[in-house]
């Protein structure tokens, strides 16, 4: 994993086809994905992610996931490739969300193949702490025209036509909770329904910031 030799990996599989399963059974361990993340071995990391997706959220003895390791070692390319495979990795912990937004601020406006933003994913997983952090970052970063951006991103619909606000309500977020503008989730949803202006967003395939 440290050298990034994929051929050697498959030779090991010939000797022990259940090698990755045995590693996965250990509760806290440096998996091959952790090692690849530390070394910045992009191709090996992507191969390992495809072979054993569960390694992406596995903790090593120090309590770090491969995403934490990649961030700590400034392995940005590997980080982005892992997120391409599974964008939900950004929501492993609120701490990881914060670090990732510093390293990769554009991630907040990227979308998955199903048209979901990181807000959609956080809402579906009821990651309220991560949602609060994302919301604060969004308002601070786009302070100049924050109202416009806040509405655009929060009202962005996935391919099933669901804005993040609706998913939040379905997940049990209090309907009377208000944001910094004094709006409830229902207020924002109604605003989106009645809006006459064009939403300044590019195609779902390319993300929110074309």
SULVENTA-V619575 format. One record per backbone hydrogen bond with DSSP energy under -1.0 kcal/mol. CO is the residue of the C=O (numbers start at 1). NH is the residue of the N-H. Records with the same first field share a line. If there is no record, write none. Layout:
CO = NH, NH
//
This chain:
5 = 9
6 = 10
7 = 11
8 = 12
9 = 13
10 = 14
11 = 15
12 = 16
16 = 19
18 = 22
19 = 23
20 = 24
21 = 25
23 = 26
29 = 31
31 = 35
32 = 36
33 = 37
34 = 38
35 = 39
36 = 40, 41
40 = 42
41 = 45
42 = 46
43 = 47
44 = 48
45 = 49
46 = 50
47 = 51
48 = 52
52 = 55
53 = 56
54 = 57
59 = 29
60 = 63
64 = 60
65 = 69
66 = 70
67 = 71
68 = 72
69 = 73
70 = 75
71 = 74
74 = 76
75 = 79
76 = 80
77 = 81
78 = 82
79 = 83
80 = 84
81 = 85
82 = 86
86 = 89
87 = 90
88 = 91
89 = 92
93 = 97
94 = 98
95 = 99
96 = 100
97 = 101
98 = 102
99 = 103
100 = 104
104 = 107
105 = 108
106 = 109
109 = 208
112 = 115
114 = 159
116 = 112
117 = 121
118 = 122
119 = 123
120 = 124
121 = 125
122 = 127
123 = 126
126 = 128
127 = 131
128 = 132
129 = 133
130 = 134
131 = 135
132 = 136
133 = 137
134 = 138
135 = 139
136 = 140
137 = 141
138 = 142
145 = 149
146 = 150
147 = 151
148 = 152
149 = 153
150 = 154
151 = 155
158 = 161
162 = 158
163 = 167
164 = 168
165 = 169
166 = 170
167 = 171
168 = 173
169 = 172
174 = 177
179 = 182
183 = 179
184 = 188
185 = 189
186 = 190
187 = 191
188 = 192
189 = 193
190 = 194
199 = 201
203 = 206
//
